[in-house]
Amino acid sequence: MFSRIRKRLTYTNIIVTLALVFAMSGGAYAASKYLITSTKQISPKVLTALKGKNGKNGTNGSNGAQGPVGEKGSVGTNGTTGPTGPTGPTGTTGATGATGTTGATGPTGATGPTGATGPQGPLQPGKTETGQWTVSQNVTGEVEFLDVSLSFPVPLAKALDAAHVHFIGVGEGEHEGKEALAITNHECEGTSKGPKATSENLCVFTTSSVSVTLPFKETPVTIPFQILDAENEAAEGAGISGAYMAALAKIAKSDLVASGDWVVTG
């Protein structure tokens, strides 16, 4: 086999073979030296010329349908509060609403403390009690007997004698012109509108005393009542529970009407 090769191995073949090997190794060297690995190795003008036009936009998906909505993003932080706006105009008054239904009755409150029992007597010294009296009677023109009862709500500590009971006629009160003797002696004070009595005195004031005749004509009359002990009508004075006023009147045929106030002080 080697003898065959030696017969064909001539000078020309050797030169051609060396030239071929040299050419191949030189090409590899050039390829490794001038290989383009970055766009920076290419001139900008060449890059511009080599760049093609943008293609058309592609379709969404295979059937052109819109893609799914992405996840909701997190809530952002609150912005700063803006300045307060101007006050708006006052609106019109609305219609009155319908009356609501009556509420349920509330529970009964607790019973309060029992009050102290009022005084049953006797009337304490310096304490005063008052009342009113009136009489209305038809007078025939003859002597008429008039009587009025006075009852004390709180009994007196003791009965009053004649010197401590006083009848004061119309206009005989304090500063009313003709003052009664009891007013002058300061046993009674004030008027029928504000009667007062000093300690251990009963004062009976007269507000009105008139004779009424048809057609309703009023004529002032004076009726001197006597104050008697309610427990002993024969004695002038006042009992612990009250007094009795009596009078004998003889006036023209008419209706007699008299009234007033009384006051007693313990």
Order of alpha helices (4+ residues) and beta strands (2+ residues): alpha-alpha-alpha-beta-beta-beta-beta-alpha-beta-beta-beta-beta-beta-beta-beta-beta
